[in-house]
Amino acid sequence: MENTKVWYITGASKGIGLSLVKQLLEQGYKVAATSRKLHALTAAIGANDNFLPLEVDLTNDQSVADSFQQTVNTFGKIDVIVNNAGYGMGGALEELTNEEINENFDVNFFAVIRVIQKAMPYLRAQRSGHIINISSIAGFAPGTGWSVYAAAKFAISGLSEALANDLKPLGINVTVVSPGWFRTSFAKPESITFGRNEIADYQYIREFHDKFNRMDGAQPGNPDQVAAAFIKLVEHPEPPVNLFLGSDAFKRATGKIEQLSAEMKEWKEVSASTDFK
């Protein structure tokens, strides 16, 4: 099977990113994939004429720009950008250092901005493309103990919705995907960190973290089904701006929407009270 779209995927050496690369290559797509360490990609994927492994520092503008130039030099174009790289950060806000917070935002949010900025000249020139930004259900309906991670993912969601408006006239689609829990390495130390400073009053947060850790290996989401969902997304003539991935994410989002709707109705009078009379 031969497909013409060229995909560019960040954070592709593990988890959903790795599964997505493998599935796309099996279906004949051309894939440029990034990782901080090239050998992690090549070891996981192996040799394939449709595969371009790229060692990229997503916190460095030039490194990101070079990766796009290599992709276009190799495949001639870029059709789909998947901003997948990121990692979890657990802890109460008071416990986290500025260094921990800044680093998490740099990888989870500002790297997304860098990638999009460096991709836009190519997408604008061809007047087509689809940007898929991976947020999290935590970026729409956050749980307990993940304040900074949720904030970074909320930022991705807000950025994506605004970009969808800005880029539609250029023929470029934007979708923010908010996954639930998938059976990947995300619950392992390689993909998640916790604040080093622990305050005794936040012991209840540790209990939520322990519950999360116990889910490892029992998450409901199957990463091997993600590629099919993404292909359906990019092939649709009117793709959604928001896609909740996984039945757990859909259920959690529905609950959040119902809660928000009820609060808005209850406080409608106060909302309108600030208008000029």
C-alpha positions as CSV (number, residue, x, y, z in Angstrom):
1,M,0.0,0.0,0.0
2,E,1.4,3.4,-0.9
3,N,0.2,6.7,0.6
4,T,1.3,10.1,-0.3
5,K,1.1,12.1,2.9
6,V,4.3,12.9,4.7
7,W,4.1,12.9,8.5
8,Y,6.4,14.7,11.0
9,I,6.1,13.3,14.5
10,T,7.9,14.5,17.7
11,G,8.6,12.4,20.7
12,A,8.6,9.2,18.6
13,S,10.9,6.9,20.4
14,K,8.3,5.6,22.9
15,G,4.7,5.5,23.8
16,I,2.0,6.7,21.4
17,G,4.6,8.4,19.2
18,L,6.4,5.1,18.6
19,S,3.3,3.2,18.0
20,L,2.0,5.8,15.5
21,V,5.3,5.7,13.5
22,K,5.2,1.9,13.2
23,Q,1.6,1.8,12.1
24,L,2.0,4.6,9.6
25,L,5.1,3.0,8.0
26,E,3.2,-0.3,7.8
27,Q,0.6,1.4,5.8
28,G,3.1,3.0,3.4
29,Y,3.2,6.6,4.7
30,K,6.4,8.6,4.7
31,V,7.4,9.5,8.3
32,A,10.0,11.9,9.7
33,A,10.3,11.2,13.4
34,T,12.2,13.1,16.1
35,S,13.8,12.0,19.4
36,R,16.5,13.5,21.6
37,K,18.7,10.5,20.8
38,L,18.9,9.1,17.3
39,H,19.8,5.5,18.4
40,A,16.5,5.2,20.3
41,L,14.6,5.7,17.1
42,T,16.7,3.6,14.8
43,A,16.8,0.7,17.4
44,A,13.0,0.9,17.7
45,I,12.1,1.2,14.0
46,G,15.0,-0.2,12.0
47,A,15.7,0.5,8.3
48,N,12.9,1.7,6.1
49,D,13.1,3.8,2.9
50,N,10.0,5.8,4.1
51,F,11.5,6.5,7.5
52,L,13.6,9.5,8.4
53,P,14.9,9.4,12.0
54,L,15.9,12.8,13.3
55,E,17.9,13.7,16.4
56,V,16.3,17.0,17.5
57,D,16.5,19.2,20.5
58,L,13.0,20.6,20.7
59,T,14.1,23.4,23.0
60,N,16.5,24.7,20.3
61,D,15.1,26.8,17.4
62,Q,17.9,25.9,15.0
63,S,17.7,22.2,15.7
64,V,13.9,22.2,15.0
65,A,14.4,24.3,11.8
66,D,17.1,22.0,10.5
67,S,14.8,19.0,11.0
68,F,12.2,20.4,8.8
69,Q,14.7,21.3,6.1
70,Q,15.9,17.6,6.2
71,T,12.4,16.4,6.0
72,V,11.6,18.5,2.9
73,N,15.0,17.6,1.3
74,T,14.2,13.9,1.8
75,F,10.5,13.7,1.1
76,G,9.7,16.9,-0.8
77,K,6.9,18.2,1.5
78,I,5.3,18.0,4.9
79,D,1.6,17.2,5.3
80,V,0.9,16.3,8.9
81,I,2.6,17.6,12.0
82,V,2.1,15.7,15.2
83,N,3.4,17.4,18.3
84,N,3.6,14.5,20.6
85,A,6.7,15.1,22.7
86,G,6.2,15.8,26.4
87,Y,6.4,14.4,29.9
88,G,4.3,14.4,33.1
89,M,5.0,16.5,36.1
90,G,3.4,15.6,39.4
91,G,3.3,17.6,42.6
92,A,1.5,20.4,44.4
93,L,2.3,23.8,42.9
94,E,3.9,25.0,46.2
95,E,6.2,22.0,46.1
96,L,7.6,22.6,42.6
97,T,10.7,24.7,41.9
98,N,10.8,27.4,39.2
99,E,13.4,25.2,37.4
100,E,11.0,22.2,37.4
101,I,8.1,24.3,36.2
102,N,10.0,26.1,33.5
103,E,11.5,22.9,32.1
104,N,8.1,21.2,32.0
105,F,6.6,24.2,30.1
106,D,9.6,24.3,27.8
107,V,9.1,20.7,26.6
108,N,5.3,20.4,26.9
109,F,4.3,23.8,25.5
110,F,7.1,26.0,24.1
111,A,8.5,23.2,22.1
112,V,5.0,22.9,20.4
113,I,5.3,26.6,19.5
114,R,8.8,26.2,18.1
115,V,7.7,23.3,15.9
116,I,4.7,25.1,14.5
117,Q,6.6,28.3,13.8
118,K,9.3,26.4,11.9
119,A,6.7,24.3,10.0
120,M,4.5,27.2,8.9
121,P,6.6,28.5,6.0
122,Y,6.3,25.1,4.3
123,L,2.6,24.7,5.1
124,R,1.8,28.3,4.0
125,A,3.7,27.8,0.7
126,Q,1.7,24.7,-0.2
127,R,-1.6,26.1,1.3
128,S,-2.4,22.8,3.0
129,G,-1.5,20.7,6.0
130,H,-2.8,19.4,9.3
131,I,-1.3,20.2,12.7
132,I,-2.2,17.7,15.4
133,N,-1.2,18.9,18.9
134,I,-1.3,16.2,21.6
135,S,-2.7,17.7,24.8
136,S,-4.3,15.5,27.5
137,I,-7.6,15.0,29.2
138,A,-5.8,16.6,32.1
139,G,-5.7,19.8,29.9
140,F,-9.5,19.9,29.9
141,A,-10.6,18.1,33.0
142,P,-7.6,18.0,35.4
143,G,-7.2,15.6,38.2
144,T,-5.6,16.1,41.6
145,G,-1.8,16.5,41.9
146,W,-0.9,17.6,38.4
147,S,-1.3,21.3,38.4
148,V,1.7,22.4,36.3
149,Y,1.3,19.5,33.8
150,A,-2.4,20.4,33.4
151,A,-1.5,24.0,33.0
152,A,0.9,23.2,30.1
153,K,-1.7,21.0,28.5
154,F,-4.4,23.7,28.9
155,A,-2.1,26.0,27.1
156,I,-1.7,23.6,24.2
157,S,-5.5,23.3,24.0
158,G,-6.0,27.1,24.0
159,L,-3.2,27.6,21.4
160,S,-4.7,25.0,19.1
161,E,-8.2,26.4,19.2
162,A,-6.9,29.9,18.4
163,L,-4.6,28.6,15.6
164,A,-7.5,26.7,14.1
165,N,-9.2,30.1,13.5
166,D,-6.0,31.8,12.3
167,L,-4.9,29.0,9.8
168,K,-8.2,27.9,8.3
169,P,-8.1,30.6,5.6
170,L,-4.7,29.2,4.6
171,G,-6.1,25.7,4.0
172,I,-4.4,24.4,7.2
173,N,-6.3,22.4,9.8
174,V,-5.5,22.2,13.5
175,T,-6.7,19.6,15.9
176,V,-6.0,19.3,19.6
177,V,-6.1,15.6,20.7
178,S,-6.8,15.0,24.4
179,P,-6.0,11.4,25.2
180,G,-7.0,9.5,28.3
181,W,-4.9,6.7,29.7
182,F,-3.1,4.6,27.2
183,R,-1.1,1.5,27.9
184,T,2.3,3.0,27.1
185,S,5.4,3.9,29.1
186,F,3.8,7.2,30.2
187,A,3.3,6.0,33.8
188,K,7.0,5.0,34.1
189,P,9.9,7.2,35.4
190,E,11.2,7.7,31.8
191,S,8.0,9.7,31.0
192,I,7.0,11.3,34.3
193,T,8.6,13.1,37.1
194,F,7.5,14.2,40.5
195,G,8.5,17.3,42.5
196,R,11.6,16.7,44.7
197,N,10.3,18.9,47.5
198,E,7.5,17.2,49.5
199,I,5.4,19.1,52.0
200,A,3.6,16.9,54.6
201,D,0.3,18.6,54.3
202,Y,0.0,17.4,50.7
203,Q,0.2,13.7,51.6
204,Y,-3.2,13.2,50.0
205,I,-1.7,14.2,46.6
206,R,0.8,11.3,47.0
207,E,-2.2,9.0,47.4
208,F,-3.5,10.2,44.0
209,H,-0.1,9.6,42.5
210,D,0.1,6.1,44.0
211,K,-3.3,5.3,42.4
212,F,-1.9,6.6,39.1
213,N,1.2,4.4,39.3
214,R,-0.9,1.3,40.1
215,M,-2.7,1.8,36.8
216,D,0.5,1.0,34.8
217,G,-0.3,-1.9,32.6
218,A,-4.0,-1.7,33.1
219,Q,-4.8,1.5,31.2
220,P,-7.8,1.1,28.9
221,G,-6.3,2.8,25.8
222,N,-4.6,0.7,23.0
223,P,-1.8,2.7,21.4
224,D,-1.9,0.5,18.3
225,Q,-5.4,2.0,17.5
226,V,-4.2,5.6,17.5
227,A,-2.9,5.5,13.9
228,A,-6.3,4.5,12.5
229,A,-7.9,7.4,14.4
230,F,-5.3,9.9,13.2
231,I,-5.6,8.8,9.6
232,K,-9.4,9.2,9.7
233,L,-8.8,12.6,11.3
234,V,-6.5,13.9,8.6
235,E,-8.4,12.4,5.7
236,H,-11.7,14.0,6.8
237,P,-12.8,17.1,4.8
238,E,-13.9,18.8,8.0
239,P,-11.8,17.5,10.9
240,P,-12.7,18.5,14.4
241,V,-10.7,21.1,16.4
242,N,-11.1,19.0,19.5
243,L,-10.8,15.2,19.7
244,F,-11.0,13.3,22.9
245,L,-9.2,10.0,22.5
246,G,-10.3,7.0,24.5
247,S,-13.6,6.2,26.1
248,D,-12.2,7.3,29.5
249,A,-11.3,10.7,28.1
250,F,-14.7,11.1,26.4
251,K,-16.5,10.3,29.7
252,R,-14.3,12.6,31.7
253,A,-14.8,15.5,29.2
254,T,-18.6,14.9,29.1
255,G,-18.7,15.2,32.9
256,K,-16.7,18.4,32.8
257,I,-19.0,19.9,30.2
258,E,-22.1,19.0,32.2
259,Q,-20.5,20.5,35.4
260,L,-19.5,23.7,33.5
261,S,-23.0,24.0,32.0
262,A,-24.6,23.7,35.4
263,E,-22.3,26.3,37.0
264,M,-23.0,28.7,34.1
265,K,-26.8,28.4,34.6
266,E,-26.5,28.8,38.3
267,W,-24.4,32.0,38.0
268,K,-26.1,33.4,34.9
269,E,-27.6,36.3,36.8
270,V,-24.3,37.3,38.3
271,S,-22.6,37.1,34.8
272,A,-25.2,39.5,33.4
273,S,-25.1,41.8,36.4
274,T,-21.9,43.6,35.3
275,D,-23.5,44.9,32.0
276,F,-24.4,48.6,31.6
277,K,-28.1,49.0,32.5
